[in-house]
Amino acid sequence: MAAERAGFDGVWASDHFQPWQVNEGHASFAWVTLAALTQRTTRITFGTGVTCPIFRYRPAVVAQAWASLSHLAPGRVFLGLGAGENLNEGAAGGGWGSYEERASRLVEAVGLIRGLWTGEHQHVEGGFWNVDGRLYDPPTTRIPIYIAAGGPKSARLAARHGDGLITGASLLRDNAELRSAWEAGLRESGNAPGSRPVLVEHWAVVGSDAEARAAAEKWRFIPRAWEHGFYDNISPRDIQARSEAEIDLESVYGDWVVSTNPQDHLDAFRQLVEKGATHIVVHVATPNQSEVIDFFGKEVLPAMKSG
């Protein structure tokens, strides 16, 4: 795999039933992709960014899937979890709920998944699921669970119930309330700030402003993704129409690093590390993926790894 050869340490796959916008055009089944990656790589780690284990998927099914992945790539898988979006959960017939319900479901799901991963029989009568069974092929090695957060309530939940945090680069940089909630949750769970991984999704373009504008057309919803009318909207067509009517392109890619200068990308990485990032997931939404991977592999990653 090109990313592994280039020196990347990990990759992730979005876990969507539908794309956010119709013009994105694709939404394949992430679990199949990850299974295929186990056979094409030898070193790189991988998982989802992120899976929602509370509506279209039942927690026991997620637990079984990741246990099986761990047999295909021992020690190389992680599970990213989140409270979901309606265009995936509701559209697939799984249902939808308020934030309070989704957060409660997520906490219960994490407990069920971890219990099943022990390989011991689980007899659980929960608030949302009853489980009475065991996994006959539990994970070969420990699988970390990272929980996604776009605001302080979810950040505290991630600290208290997850093995790490997934968030956006701009949120980590600019949202002091989210960072404070994450650190408070760590202390509440008996862990020191800085003791758990923080994975950030960092947007970049190796190219020009024109290329960034073209890419931003397919991600126009991003500045308002977690507002009502977007994350809780069941229709990618409606999300795209609202985004095009209400969001200008400059606000979409304004905080992306758009440059062919390796130093600009290095500076952005180092700024995120200073804010607490331990893993940076580089999201480059342009079609020249091979060139982008080669650029980071030759021009950015060696300098980053050398300090």
Short mmCIF file of the C-alpha atoms (twelve columns), coordinates in Angstrom:
data_MODEL
# 
_entry.id   MODEL 
# 
loop_
_atom_site.group_PDB 
_atom_site.id 
_atom_site.type_symbol 
_atom_site.label_atom_id 
_atom_site.label_alt_id 
_atom_site.label_comp_id 
_atom_site.label_asym_id 
_atom_site.label_seq_id 
_atom_site.Cartn_x 
_atom_site.Cartn_y 
_atom_site.Cartn_z 
_atom_site.pdbx_PDB_model_num 
ATOM 1   C CA . MET A 1   0.000   0.000   0.000  1 
ATOM 2   C CA . ALA A 2   1.314   3.441   -0.975 1 
ATOM 3   C CA . ALA A 3   0.761   5.048   2.448  1 
ATOM 4   C CA . GLU A 4   2.675   2.292   4.219  1 
ATOM 5   C CA . ARG A 5   5.563   2.493   1.751  1 
ATOM 6   C CA . ALA A 6   5.660   6.273   2.176  1 
ATOM 7   C CA . GLY A 7   6.136   5.982   5.933  1 
ATOM 8   C CA . PHE A 8   2.668   6.723   7.291  1 
ATOM 9   C CA . ASP A 9   1.952   4.899   10.546 1 
ATOM 10  C CA . GLY A 10  -1.817  4.570   10.145 1 
ATOM 11  C CA . VAL A 11  -4.892  5.153   8.016  1 
ATOM 12  C CA . TRP A 12  -8.603  5.288   8.693  1 
ATOM 13  C CA . ALA A 13  -11.809 4.859   6.717  1 
ATOM 14  C CA . SER A 14  -15.028 6.825   7.097  1 
ATOM 15  C CA . ASP A 15  -17.947 4.562   8.021  1 
ATOM 16  C CA . HIS A 16  -20.919 5.952   6.101  1 
ATOM 17  C CA . PHE A 17  -24.088 4.523   4.608  1 
ATOM 18  C CA . GLN A 18  -24.432 7.657   2.453  1 
ATOM 19  C CA . PRO A 19  -22.058 10.523  1.645  1 
ATOM 20  C CA . TRP A 20  -22.687 13.872  3.287  1 
ATOM 21  C CA . GLN A 21  -23.317 15.442  -0.144 1 
ATOM 22  C CA . VAL A 22  -24.558 13.826  -3.357 1 
ATOM 23  C CA . ASN A 23  -21.621 15.213  -5.348 1 
ATOM 24  C CA . GLU A 24  -19.175 13.189  -3.237 1 
ATOM 25  C CA . GLY A 25  -20.498 10.216  -5.150 1 
ATOM 26  C CA . HIS A 26  -19.318 7.288   -3.008 1 
ATOM 27  C CA . ALA A 27  -19.983 5.563   0.331  1 
ATOM 28  C CA . SER A 28  -18.631 2.008   0.252  1 
ATOM 29  C CA . PHE A 29  -18.705 -0.365  3.237  1 
ATOM 30  C CA . ALA A 30  -15.682 0.543   5.356  1 
ATOM 31  C CA . TRP A 31  -15.368 -2.797  7.118  1 
ATOM 32  C CA . VAL A 32  -14.773 -4.617  3.832  1 
ATOM 33  C CA . THR A 33  -12.088 -2.094  2.892  1 
ATOM 34  C CA . LEU A 34  -10.352 -2.581  6.249  1 
ATOM 35  C CA . ALA A 35  -10.434 -6.357  5.873  1 
ATOM 36  C CA . ALA A 36  -8.813  -6.014  2.456  1 
ATOM 37  C CA . LEU A 37  -6.117  -3.759  3.927  1 
ATOM 38  C CA . THR A 38  -5.105  -6.476  6.360  1 
ATOM 39  C CA . GLN A 39  -3.992  -8.545  3.368  1 
ATOM 40  C CA . ARG A 40  -2.145  -5.747  1.559  1 
ATOM 41  C CA . THR A 41  -0.158  -4.281  4.462  1 
ATOM 42  C CA . THR A 42  2.237   -5.556  7.109  1 
ATOM 43  C CA . ARG A 43  2.940   -2.649  9.468  1 
ATOM 44  C CA . ILE A 44  0.397   0.129   9.253  1 
ATOM 45  C CA . THR A 45  -2.454  0.462   11.773 1 
ATOM 46  C CA . PHE A 46  -6.031  1.173   10.727 1 
ATOM 47  C CA . GLY A 47  -9.609  1.597   11.877 1 
ATOM 48  C CA . THR A 48  -12.686 3.734   11.352 1 
ATOM 49  C CA . GLY A 49  -13.108 7.423   11.765 1 
ATOM 50  C CA . VAL A 50  -15.777 6.717   12.927 1 
ATOM 51  C CA . THR A 51  -18.276 3.867   13.429 1 
ATOM 52  C CA . CYS A 52  -21.626 4.519   15.123 1 
ATOM 53  C CA . PRO A 53  -22.457 1.378   17.159 1 
ATOM 54  C CA . ILE A 54  -25.897 2.428   18.373 1 
ATOM 55  C CA . PHE A 55  -28.493 2.364   15.564 1 
ATOM 56  C CA . ARG A 56  -27.754 0.710   12.206 1 
ATOM 57  C CA . TYR A 57  -25.097 -1.468  13.866 1 
ATOM 58  C CA . ARG A 58  -25.643 -3.298  17.150 1 
ATOM 59  C CA . PRO A 59  -22.712 -3.204  19.577 1 
ATOM 60  C CA . ALA A 60  -22.329 -7.003  19.545 1 
ATOM 61  C CA . VAL A 61  -21.907 -6.987  15.757 1 
ATOM 62  C CA . VAL A 62  -19.259 -4.256  15.969 1 
ATOM 63  C CA . ALA A 63  -17.450 -6.224  18.663 1 
ATOM 64  C CA . GLN A 64  -17.437 -9.363  16.519 1 
ATOM 65  C CA . ALA A 65  -16.263 -7.521  13.400 1 
ATOM 66  C CA . TRP A 66  -13.293 -5.922  15.137 1 
ATOM 67  C CA . ALA A 67  -12.367 -9.127  16.896 1 
ATOM 68  C CA . SER A 68  -12.196 -10.777 13.474 1 
ATOM 69  C CA . LEU A 69  -10.130 -7.917  12.054 1 
ATOM 70  C CA . SER A 70  -7.671  -8.364  14.905 1 
ATOM 71  C CA . HIS A 71  -7.124  -11.971 13.813 1 
ATOM 72  C CA . LEU A 72  -6.289  -10.757 10.315 1 
ATOM 73  C CA . ALA A 73  -3.902  -8.030  11.550 1 
ATOM 74  C CA . PRO A 74  -2.906  -8.649  15.193 1 
ATOM 75  C CA . GLY A 75  -2.035  -5.486  17.067 1 
ATOM 76  C CA . ARG A 76  -2.799  -3.239  14.097 1 
ATOM 77  C CA . VAL A 77  -6.462  -2.264  14.478 1 
ATOM 78  C CA . PHE A 78  -8.284  0.416   16.446 1 
ATOM 79  C CA . LEU A 79  -11.992 1.159   16.716 1 
ATOM 80  C CA . GLY A 80  -13.204 4.724   16.309 1 
ATOM 81  C CA . LEU A 81  -16.696 5.299   17.723 1 
ATOM 82  C CA . GLY A 82  -19.115 8.205   17.649 1 
ATOM 83  C CA . ALA A 83  -22.740 9.183   18.185 1 
ATOM 84  C CA . GLY A 84  -23.519 9.212   14.467 1 
ATOM 85  C CA . GLU A 85  -25.301 11.271  11.837 1 
ATOM 86  C CA . ASN A 86  -28.862 10.839  10.657 1 
ATOM 87  C CA . LEU A 87  -27.887 10.467  6.983  1 
ATOM 88  C CA . ASN A 88  -26.322 7.137   7.999  1 
ATOM 89  C CA . GLU A 89  -28.359 5.896   10.953 1 
ATOM 90  C CA . GLY A 90  -31.851 7.061   10.056 1 
ATOM 91  C CA . ALA A 91  -31.466 6.536   6.316  1 
ATOM 92  C CA . ALA A 92  -30.428 2.910   6.844  1 
ATOM 93  C CA . GLY A 93  -33.497 2.245   8.997  1 
ATOM 94  C CA . GLY A 94  -31.656 2.056   12.290 1 
ATOM 95  C CA . GLY A 95  -33.404 4.989   13.929 1 
ATOM 96  C CA . TRP A 96  -32.270 8.267   15.440 1 
ATOM 97  C CA . GLY A 97  -32.469 10.102  18.747 1 
ATOM 98  C CA . SER A 98  -31.577 13.158  20.772 1 
ATOM 99  C CA . TYR A 99  -27.992 13.801  21.812 1 
ATOM 100 C CA . GLU A 100 -28.798 12.603  25.325 1 
ATOM 101 C CA . GLU A 101 -30.119 9.280   24.024 1 
ATOM 102 C CA . ARG A 102 -27.244 8.808   21.588 1 
ATOM 103 C CA . ALA A 103 -24.651 9.569   24.253 1 
ATOM 104 C CA . SER A 104 -26.282 7.091   26.658 1 
ATOM 105 C CA . ARG A 105 -26.404 4.453   23.940 1 
ATOM 106 C CA . LEU A 106 -22.751 5.068   23.118 1 
ATOM 107 C CA . VAL A 107 -21.628 4.577   26.723 1 
ATOM 108 C CA . GLU A 108 -23.628 1.339   26.975 1 
ATOM 109 C CA . ALA A 109 -22.256 0.153   23.616 1 
ATOM 110 C CA . VAL A 110 -18.648 0.701   24.719 1 
ATOM 111 C CA . GLY A 111 -19.249 -1.409  27.807 1 
ATOM 112 C CA . LEU A 112 -20.873 -4.209  25.798 1 
ATOM 113 C CA . ILE A 113 -18.084 -4.245  23.207 1 
ATOM 114 C CA . ARG A 114 -15.369 -4.397  25.834 1 
ATOM 115 C CA . GLY A 115 -17.202 -7.118  27.721 1 
ATOM 116 C CA . LEU A 116 -17.571 -9.277  24.628 1 
ATOM 117 C CA . TRP A 117 -13.910 -8.783  23.754 1 
ATOM 118 C CA . THR A 118 -12.946 -10.602 26.965 1 
ATOM 119 C CA . GLY A 119 -14.268 -13.821 25.435 1 
ATOM 120 C CA . GLU A 120 -16.316 -14.449 28.577 1 
ATOM 121 C CA . HIS A 121 -20.052 -15.053 28.462 1 
ATOM 122 C CA . GLN A 122 -21.972 -11.783 28.734 1 
ATOM 123 C CA . HIS A 123 -25.447 -11.706 30.251 1 
ATOM 124 C CA . VAL A 124 -26.446 -8.060  30.136 1 
ATOM 125 C CA . GLU A 125 -29.896 -6.518  30.436 1 
ATOM 126 C CA . GLY A 126 -29.142 -2.953  29.481 1 
ATOM 127 C CA . GLY A 127 -31.113 0.178   28.919 1 
ATOM 128 C CA . PHE A 128 -30.990 -0.328  25.151 1 
ATOM 129 C CA . TRP A 129 -29.754 -3.873  24.435 1 
ATOM 130 C CA . ASN A 130 -29.956 -7.282  26.048 1 
ATOM 131 C CA . VAL A 131 -26.952 -9.470  25.296 1 
ATOM 132 C CA . ASP A 132 -26.706 -13.117 26.304 1 
ATOM 133 C CA . GLY A 133 -23.730 -14.771 24.641 1 
ATOM 134 C CA . ARG A 134 -19.998 -14.661 24.023 1 
ATOM 135 C CA . LEU A 135 -17.484 -14.221 21.222 1 
ATOM 136 C CA . TYR A 136 -15.860 -17.531 20.413 1 
ATOM 137 C CA . ASP A 137 -13.018 -15.729 18.601 1 
ATOM 138 C CA . PRO A 138 -12.174 -12.774 20.853 1 
ATOM 139 C CA . PRO A 139 -9.449  -10.298 19.839 1 
ATOM 140 C CA . THR A 140 -5.915  -11.612 19.630 1 
ATOM 141 C CA . THR A 141 -4.543  -8.393  21.107 1 
ATOM 142 C CA . ARG A 142 -6.019  -5.359  22.840 1 
ATOM 143 C CA . ILE A 143 -8.035  -3.072  20.560 1 
ATOM 144 C CA . PRO A 144 -8.078  0.602   21.599 1 
ATOM 145 C CA . ILE A 145 -11.392 2.462   21.381 1 
ATOM 146 C CA . TYR A 146 -11.153 6.113   20.388 1 
ATOM 147 C CA . ILE A 147 -14.289 8.244   20.737 1 
ATOM 148 C CA . ALA A 148 -15.102 11.205  18.511 1 
ATOM 149 C CA . ALA A 149 -16.079 14.595  19.901 1 
ATOM 150 C CA . GLY A 150 -17.170 17.823  18.256 1 
ATOM 151 C CA . GLY A 151 -17.980 19.604  21.504 1 
ATOM 152 C CA . PRO A 152 -17.205 19.619  25.226 1 
ATOM 153 C CA . LYS A 153 -19.902 17.138  26.309 1 
ATOM 154 C CA . SER A 154 -18.629 14.473  23.941 1 
ATOM 155 C CA . ALA A 155 -15.016 15.281  24.798 1 
ATOM 156 C CA . ARG A 156 -15.712 14.583  28.474 1 
ATOM 157 C CA . LEU A 157 -17.518 11.359  27.511 1 
ATOM 158 C CA . ALA A 158 -14.543 10.308  25.379 1 
ATOM 159 C CA . ALA A 159 -12.146 10.880  28.277 1 
ATOM 160 C CA . ARG A 160 -14.273 8.927   30.733 1 
ATOM 161 C CA . HIS A 161 -15.145 5.964   28.521 1 
ATOM 162 C CA . GLY A 162 -12.636 5.795   25.677 1 
ATOM 163 C CA . ASP A 163 -8.970  5.036   25.260 1 
ATOM 164 C CA . GLY A 164 -8.453  8.250   23.313 1 
ATOM 165 C CA . LEU A 165 -10.093 11.201  21.571 1 
ATOM 166 C CA . ILE A 166 -10.888 11.829  17.899 1 
ATOM 167 C CA . THR A 167 -11.594 15.442  16.951 1 
ATOM 168 C CA . GLY A 168 -11.013 18.013  14.232 1 
ATOM 169 C CA . ALA A 169 -7.779  19.953  13.940 1 
ATOM 170 C CA . SER A 170 -9.543  23.319  14.082 1 
ATOM 171 C CA . LEU A 171 -11.473 22.210  17.167 1 
ATOM 172 C CA . LEU A 172 -8.301  21.196  18.971 1 
ATOM 173 C CA . ARG A 173 -6.592  24.457  17.996 1 
ATOM 174 C CA . ASP A 174 -9.409  26.875  18.663 1 
ATOM 175 C CA . ASN A 175 -11.910 25.328  21.095 1 
ATOM 176 C CA . ALA A 176 -10.489 25.784  24.576 1 
ATOM 177 C CA . GLU A 177 -13.748 24.531  26.103 1 
ATOM 178 C CA . LEU A 178 -13.400 21.189  24.303 1 
ATOM 179 C CA . ARG A 179 -9.793  20.819  25.451 1 
ATOM 180 C CA . SER A 180 -10.752 21.673  29.033 1 
ATOM 181 C CA . ALA A 181 -13.613 19.162  29.021 1 
ATOM 182 C CA . TRP A 182 -11.290 16.443  27.694 1 
ATOM 183 C CA . GLU A 183 -8.744  17.124  30.423 1 
ATOM 184 C CA . ALA A 184 -11.444 17.296  33.103 1 
ATOM 185 C CA . GLY A 185 -12.841 13.957  31.967 1 
ATOM 186 C CA . LEU A 186 -9.383  12.413  32.145 1 
ATOM 187 C CA . ARG A 187 -8.947  13.600  35.723 1 
ATOM 188 C CA . GLU A 188 -12.413 12.286  36.645 1 
ATOM 189 C CA . SER A 189 -11.444 8.851   35.334 1 
ATOM 190 C CA . GLY A 190 -8.154  8.859   37.246 1 
ATOM 191 C CA . ASN A 191 -5.906  9.742   34.311 1 
ATOM 192 C CA . ALA A 192 -3.575  12.672  33.875 1 
ATOM 193 C CA . PRO A 193 -3.949  15.104  30.962 1 
ATOM 194 C CA . GLY A 194 -1.604  14.020  28.211 1 
ATOM 195 C CA . SER A 195 -1.863  10.343  29.142 1 
ATOM 196 C CA . ARG A 196 -4.277  9.325   26.359 1 
ATOM 197 C CA . PRO A 197 -3.989  9.573   22.556 1 
ATOM 198 C CA . VAL A 198 -5.574  12.512  20.739 1 
ATOM 199 C CA . LEU A 199 -6.263  11.883  17.043 1 
ATOM 200 C CA . VAL A 200 -7.038  14.928  14.906 1 
ATOM 201 C CA . GLU A 201 -8.406  15.150  11.370 1 
ATOM 202 C CA . HIS A 202 -6.296  17.759  9.597  1 
ATOM 203 C CA . TRP A 203 -7.347  19.103  6.197  1 
ATOM 204 C CA . ALA A 204 -4.675  19.965  3.652  1 
ATOM 205 C CA . VAL A 205 -4.169  20.479  -0.069 1 
ATOM 206 C CA . VAL A 206 -0.863  19.961  -1.837 1 
ATOM 207 C CA . GLY A 207 -1.607  22.416  -4.570 1 
ATOM 208 C CA . SER A 208 -3.163  25.765  -5.366 1 
ATOM 209 C CA . ASP A 209 -6.097  27.805  -4.155 1 
ATOM 210 C CA . ALA A 210 -8.031  26.714  -7.250 1 
ATOM 211 C CA . GLU A 211 -7.538  23.057  -6.336 1 
ATOM 212 C CA . ALA A 212 -8.696  23.783  -2.790 1 
ATOM 213 C CA . ARG A 213 -11.846 25.472  -4.103 1 
ATOM 214 C CA . ALA A 214 -12.641 22.491  -6.312 1 
ATOM 215 C CA . ALA A 215 -12.194 20.097  -3.391 1 
ATOM 216 C CA . ALA A 216 -14.257 22.295  -1.075 1 
ATOM 217 C CA . GLU A 217 -17.283 21.974  -3.381 1 
ATOM 218 C CA . LYS A 218 -17.671 18.389  -2.149 1 
ATOM 219 C CA . TRP A 219 -17.183 19.280  1.522  1 
ATOM 220 C CA . ARG A 220 -19.174 22.490  1.672  1 
ATOM 221 C CA . PHE A 221 -21.181 21.400  4.715  1 
ATOM 222 C CA . ILE A 222 -18.113 21.240  7.001  1 
ATOM 223 C CA . PRO A 223 -18.348 24.657  8.731  1 
ATOM 224 C CA . ARG A 224 -21.880 23.790  9.897  1 
ATOM 225 C CA . ALA A 225 -21.688 19.987  10.037 1 
ATOM 226 C CA . TRP A 226 -22.674 19.788  13.716 1 
ATOM 227 C CA . GLU A 227 -25.521 22.279  13.529 1 
ATOM 228 C CA . HIS A 228 -29.177 21.270  13.330 1 
ATOM 229 C CA . GLY A 229 -30.218 20.773  9.742  1 
ATOM 230 C CA . PHE A 230 -26.934 19.092  8.825  1 
ATOM 231 C CA . TYR A 231 -25.797 16.205  11.083 1 
ATOM 232 C CA . ASP A 232 -29.444 15.346  11.823 1 
ATOM 233 C CA . ASN A 233 -30.556 15.636  8.172  1 
ATOM 234 C CA . ILE A 234 -31.390 12.363  6.437  1 
ATOM 235 C CA . SER A 235 -30.814 13.647  2.888  1 
ATOM 236 C CA . PRO A 236 -27.383 14.210  1.253  1 
ATOM 237 C CA . ARG A 237 -29.189 16.089  -1.521 1 
ATOM 238 C CA . ASP A 238 -30.732 18.500  0.966  1 
ATOM 239 C CA . ILE A 239 -27.444 18.920  2.844  1 
ATOM 240 C CA . GLN A 240 -25.693 19.827  -0.405 1 
ATOM 241 C CA . ALA A 241 -28.420 22.281  -1.439 1 
ATOM 242 C CA . ARG A 242 -28.399 23.994  1.943  1 
ATOM 243 C CA . SER A 243 -24.600 24.128  1.972  1 
ATOM 244 C CA . GLU A 244 -24.421 25.713  -1.480 1 
ATOM 245 C CA . ALA A 245 -27.074 28.271  -0.521 1 
ATOM 246 C CA . GLU A 246 -25.742 29.159  2.933  1 
ATOM 247 C CA . ILE A 247 -21.973 28.507  3.046  1 
ATOM 248 C CA . ASP A 248 -19.320 30.262  0.945  1 
ATOM 249 C CA . LEU A 249 -16.370 28.226  -0.279 1 
ATOM 250 C CA . GLU A 250 -13.761 30.389  1.424  1 
ATOM 251 C CA . SER A 251 -15.151 29.453  4.837  1 
ATOM 252 C CA . VAL A 252 -14.828 25.762  3.916  1 
ATOM 253 C CA . TYR A 253 -11.141 25.726  3.034  1 
ATOM 254 C CA . GLY A 254 -10.049 28.855  4.858  1 
ATOM 255 C CA . ASP A 255 -8.404  26.874  7.671  1 
ATOM 256 C CA . TRP A 256 -6.971  24.143  5.410  1 
ATOM 257 C CA . VAL A 257 -3.230  24.210  4.752  1 
ATOM 258 C CA . VAL A 258 -3.066  24.885  1.008  1 
ATOM 259 C CA . SER A 259 0.548   24.811  -0.119 1 
ATOM 260 C CA . THR A 260 3.242   22.961  -2.045 1 
ATOM 261 C CA . ASN A 261 5.829   24.132  0.496  1 
ATOM 262 C CA . PRO A 262 6.667   21.277  2.907  1 
ATOM 263 C CA . GLN A 263 7.496   23.753  5.673  1 
ATOM 264 C CA . ASP A 264 3.914   25.045  5.729  1 
ATOM 265 C CA . HIS A 265 2.624   21.532  6.366  1 
ATOM 266 C CA . LEU A 266 5.308   20.863  8.975  1 
ATOM 267 C CA . ASP A 267 4.446   24.073  10.813 1 
ATOM 268 C CA . ALA A 268 0.764   23.065  10.914 1 
ATOM 269 C CA . PHE A 269 1.632   19.604  12.253 1 
ATOM 270 C CA . ARG A 270 3.843   21.049  14.968 1 
ATOM 271 C CA . GLN A 271 1.171   23.532  16.004 1 
ATOM 272 C CA . LEU A 272 -1.252  20.649  16.496 1 
ATOM 273 C CA . VAL A 273 1.293   18.712  18.543 1 
ATOM 274 C CA . GLU A 274 1.722   21.758  20.773 1 
ATOM 275 C CA . LYS A 275 -2.047  21.728  21.349 1 
ATOM 276 C CA . GLY A 276 -1.963  18.083  22.419 1 
ATOM 277 C CA . ALA A 277 -2.340  16.049  19.227 1 
ATOM 278 C CA . THR A 278 -0.581  12.680  19.326 1 
ATOM 279 C CA . HIS A 279 -1.791  11.399  15.927 1 
ATOM 280 C CA . ILE A 280 -2.557  13.553  12.878 1 
ATOM 281 C CA . VAL A 281 -4.841  12.151  10.192 1 
ATOM 282 C CA . VAL A 282 -4.151  14.099  6.996  1 
ATOM 283 C CA . HIS A 283 -7.309  14.517  4.907  1 
ATOM 284 C CA . VAL A 284 -6.491  15.670  1.373  1 
ATOM 285 C CA . ALA A 285 -9.674  15.831  -0.693 1 
ATOM 286 C CA . THR A 286 -8.064  16.179  -4.139 1 
ATOM 287 C CA . PRO A 287 -7.857  13.475  -6.822 1 
ATOM 288 C CA . ASN A 288 -4.021  13.347  -7.022 1 
ATOM 289 C CA . GLN A 289 -3.701  10.926  -4.115 1 
ATOM 290 C CA . SER A 290 -0.536  9.176   -5.299 1 
ATOM 291 C CA . GLU A 291 1.266   12.503  -5.661 1 
ATOM 292 C CA . VAL A 292 0.048   13.651  -2.247 1 
ATOM 293 C CA . ILE A 293 1.205   10.472  -0.513 1 
ATOM 294 C CA . ASP A 294 4.587   10.743  -2.234 1 
ATOM 295 C CA . PHE A 295 4.913   14.420  -1.237 1 
ATOM 296 C CA . PHE A 296 4.254   13.785  2.441  1 
ATOM 297 C CA . GLY A 297 6.388   10.639  2.436  1 
ATOM 298 C CA . LYS A 298 9.433   12.398  0.988  1 
ATOM 299 C CA . GLU A 299 9.072   16.013  2.112  1 
ATOM 300 C CA . VAL A 300 7.162   16.071  5.401  1 
ATOM 301 C CA . LEU A 301 7.130   12.825  7.372  1 
ATOM 302 C CA . PRO A 302 10.930  12.404  7.671  1 
ATOM 303 C CA . ALA A 303 11.305  15.891  9.146  1 
ATOM 304 C CA . MET A 304 8.347   15.351  11.463 1 
ATOM 305 C CA . LYS A 305 9.669   12.034  12.769 1 
ATOM 306 C CA . SER A 306 13.161  13.431  13.307 1 
ATOM 307 C CA . GLY A 307 11.730  16.096  15.583 1 
# 
